[in-house]
Amino acid sequence: MICQRCGTEVYKYGTCNYCKRNICNNCVKSSRKVSKTIRLVICKDDWSKMGSRKLFKSATKDA
């Protein structure tokens, strides 16, 4: 797989919950578990967008 943000080839990738791109571990800005089954991931590009960052920080179990 190729990271859709930086273009490096990676074996394991995560999906950003806000832009829906497949990103490598280096491009993940933050991630957290909202519940046992839901894991939120935000990339470095979406972290700089205040709307996406507010959604990430205010996410609850309803997400």
N, C-alpha and C positions, 0 to 999 in steps of 0.2 A: 504494500500500500504506500501511497505517497501522501504526505501531509498537504492539505489543501491551503494552508496558510504560508508555510515557509518552503515547501517543495522538497523536503528531505524524505528519503525512503525509510519507512519505519515498519516494524513487525507488529506492534500493538499500538492502537490509536484510540482516542476518545472522541466523542461527538459533542460539539458545543451546543448547548440547549437553546441558544439565542440566534445564532447564524446558521446552524445545522451543518457546519463543515466538519470533516474528519480532520482532527488535529493531533499532532504528536505530543509527547509529555512536556517538551520544552516550550510549546506554545500555550499550554494551559496556565492561565493566571491564577485561578482558584477553583476549588471543587469542594463540595460538602454533601453530606448525606442528610436529606430532609426527613426521611423515614428509613425503615429497614430496606426497602426496595427501590427508593428513588434517590438517585445521585445527580446533583446538579453540577455542571461543568461550564465554566465561562473562559473564553480565550482572551488573549491580550488585546486584540482589536476591539472586542465588545466591552472590555473593562474600561476603555477610554470613552465609551459612549455612556453618558449619564443615565439615560433611560434604561438601558440593559443592566447597568450596575445596580440601580435602585430595585429592579425586579429581582435580581439575584440576592441582594441583601435582605429583602423583605419577604422572600419565599417562605411559605409555611408548609404544613402537611397537605394543604389543598392544592399544591402545585402539580 
